[in-house]
Amino acid sequence: MIKLLVGLGNPGSEYEDTRHNAGFWWLEAVARELKVSLLPERSYHGLVARTTVKGQTLWLLEPQTYMNLSGKSVSALARFFKIQPHEILVAHDELDIAPGEAKLKRGGSHAGHNGLRDIHAQLGTADYWRLRIGVGHPGDKAEVVSWVLKKPMSEHRKAIDDSIDRAVKALPLLLVGEMDKAMALIHTSKPPRPKPPRPVKAPAAEDGTPG
């Protein structure tokens, strides 16, 4: 069961539409879905919302520490409210996944992502859930920093938004811990093709041939 949803990004208007803020985009979409407002909370170094879903307290957190200090914000809230790492879901941009795709996983390496690196360090474990929102790779490791701090092209942004929408629709499953079902929904990059309609047999004419 998830008790804390975190979206990673960088604060400030200059970063608002950059690829590195995909986690923010998702968390803000969740806040709209739940009809809650993210408000500044100095104790947790971020924008915070608290709500109740099916009798369970749920926290939303958007760290305002800049990406490489995200763990400072996450650990402050989690420790105060005794939220365990496996009850945390962190949404972030993922270079190794194409725009339009998203993946859900628990644990694993931070793979060089500075936000995850600091969360690992501050929580003392990698045993939390991640929603990896694909933003694509520039193809050259030397261009990665520039890539994530730039706005995606319009078709990529639309694809990213589509993957975010799917992940928001999986929220009820995530909150009750039905992770396999949530994965099935989130990992589907294209909607299933509808089955073709069955042919309708034309009525027979009086002489027995199709009319």
C-alpha positions in Angstrom: 0.0 0.0 0.0 1.4 3.4 -1.0 1.2 6.2 1.5 3.5 8.8 0.0 3.6 9.9 -3.6 6.7 11.9 -4.7 7.3 13.7 -8.0 10.9 14.7 -8.8 12.0 17.8 -10.6 13.6 21.2 -10.2 11.7 24.3 -8.9 11.5 27.5 -10.8 9.9 28.7 -14.0 13.0 28.1 -16.1 12.8 24.3 -15.4 9.0 24.0 -15.5 8.7 22.4 -18.9 12.0 20.5 -19.1 12.3 16.7 -19.3 13.8 16.5 -15.8 10.5 17.7 -14.4 8.4 14.8 -15.7 8.0 13.6 -12.1 6.5 17.0 -11.2 4.1 16.7 -14.2 2.8 13.4 -12.9 2.4 14.5 -9.3 0.6 17.7 -10.4 -1.8 15.6 -12.5 -2.4 13.4 -9.5 -3.2 16.4 -7.4 -5.7 17.6 -10.0 -7.3 14.1 -10.0 -7.6 14.1 -6.2 -8.7 17.7 -6.1 -6.0 18.8 -3.6 -3.6 21.7 -3.6 0.2 21.4 -3.2 1.3 24.0 -0.6 4.7 25.0 0.7 5.8 23.3 3.9 9.2 24.3 5.2 9.5 21.3 7.5 9.6 19.0 4.5 11.4 21.3 2.1 8.7 21.0 -0.6 5.2 21.5 -1.7 2.9 19.1 0.2 -0.7 17.9 0.1 -2.5 15.5 2.5 -5.7 13.7 1.7 -7.7 10.6 2.6 -8.5 7.9 0.1 -10.7 5.0 1.2 -9.9 5.8 4.8 -6.2 5.8 4.3 -4.0 9.0 4.7 -2.1 9.8 1.5 0.7 12.4 1.2 1.8 14.1 -2.0 5.3 15.7 -2.1 7.1 17.8 -4.6 10.6 18.5 -3.3 11.8 22.1 -3.8 15.4 21.3 -3.0 16.6 20.9 -6.6 17.0 17.4 -7.9 20.3 16.4 -6.3 18.9 17.0 -2.8 15.5 15.3 -3.3 16.2 12.8 -0.5 16.4 15.6 2.1 12.7 16.4 1.4 11.5 12.8 1.1 13.2 11.5 4.2 12.0 14.4 6.3 8.3 13.7 5.6 8.7 9.9 5.6 10.5 9.7 8.9 8.2 12.2 10.7 5.1 10.2 9.7 6.8 6.8 10.0 6.2 5.9 6.4 8.3 2.9 5.3 10.3 2.9 2.1 8.1 0.3 0.5 5.1 2.6 1.1 6.7 5.3 -1.0 6.3 5.8 -4.8 8.7 8.2 -6.5 7.9 9.4 -10.1 10.9 10.6 -12.2 12.2 11.0 -15.7 13.9 8.0 -17.3 16.4 8.3 -20.1 16.4 4.6 -21.0 12.7 4.5 -21.8 11.1 6.1 -24.9 8.6 9.0 -24.6 5.1 7.6 -24.4 6.2 4.7 -22.2 6.4 4.3 -18.4 7.5 1.5 -16.1 6.8 0.7 -12.5 9.4 -1.1 -10.4 10.5 -1.6 -6.8 14.1 -1.2 -5.8 17.2 -1.3 -8.0 20.0 1.0 -8.9 19.7 4.8 -9.2 21.4 4.4 -12.6 23.1 7.8 -12.2 19.8 9.7 -11.6 20.8 12.4 -9.0 17.4 12.6 -7.4 17.2 8.8 -6.8 20.9 8.8 -5.7 20.1 11.2 -2.9 16.9 9.4 -1.9 18.9 6.2 -1.7 21.4 7.9 0.6 18.8 9.7 2.8 16.5 6.7 3.3 19.4 4.3 3.6 17.8 1.9 1.1 16.7 1.5 -2.5 13.6 -0.5 -1.4 10.9 2.0 -2.6 8.7 2.1 -5.7 9.6 4.1 -8.8 7.4 5.3 -11.6 9.9 5.7 -14.5 8.5 8.1 -17.0 10.2 7.8 -20.4 11.8 10.9 -21.8 14.2 9.2 -24.3 18.0 9.4 -24.6 19.9 11.9 -26.7 22.2 9.1 -28.0 25.4 10.6 -26.5 26.2 10.4 -22.8 27.9 13.8 -23.0 24.6 15.4 -23.9 22.5 13.9 -21.2 22.6 16.9 -18.8 21.7 19.3 -21.6 18.9 16.9 -22.8 17.1 16.6 -19.5 17.3 20.4 -18.9 15.6 21.2 -22.2 12.0 21.1 -23.2 11.0 18.0 -25.2 9.8 18.5 -28.8 6.0 18.8 -29.1 5.4 15.2 -30.2 7.5 13.9 -27.4 5.7 16.0 -24.8 2.4 14.7 -26.0 3.6 11.1 -25.8 5.0 11.8 -22.2 1.6 13.3 -21.2 -0.2 10.2 -22.5 2.0 8.0 -20.4 1.4 10.2 -17.4 -2.4 10.0 -18.0 -2.2 6.2 -17.9 -0.2 6.3 -14.7 -2.8 8.6 -13.1 -5.5 6.1 -14.1 -3.6 3.4 -12.3 -3.6 5.4 -9.0 -6.5 3.4 -7.4 -4.6 0.2 -8.0 -1.3 1.7 -6.7 -2.9 2.9 -3.5 -4.3 -0.5 -2.5 -1.1 -2.3 -3.4 -2.3 -4.1 -6.6 1.0 -3.5 -8.3 0.7 -6.2 -10.9 -2.5 -4.8 -12.2 -1.1 -1.3 -12.0 1.9 -2.4 -14.1 -0.3 -4.0 -16.7 -2.1 -0.6 -17.2 1.0 1.6 -16.9 3.2 -0.5 -19.2 0.8 -0.5 -22.1 2.2 2.1 -24.4 -0.7 1.8 -26.9 -4.3 1.1 -26.3 -5.5 -2.4 -27.4 -6.9 -2.5 -30.9 -10.6 -3.2 -30.9 -11.7 -6.4 -32.3 -13.2 -6.1 -35.8 -17.0 -6.3 -35.9 -18.4 -9.7 -36.9 -19.8 -9.6 -40.4 -23.6 -9.3 -40.6 -25.2 -11.8 -42.9 -27.5 -10.2 -45.3 -31.1 -11.4 -45.3 -31.9 -13.9 -47.9 -34.2 -13.0 -50.8 -37.3 -14.9 -51.5 -35.3 -17.1 -54.0 -32.7 -18.0 -51.3 -29.9 -15.8 -52.6 -28.4 -12.9 -50.5 -30.4 -9.8 -50.9 
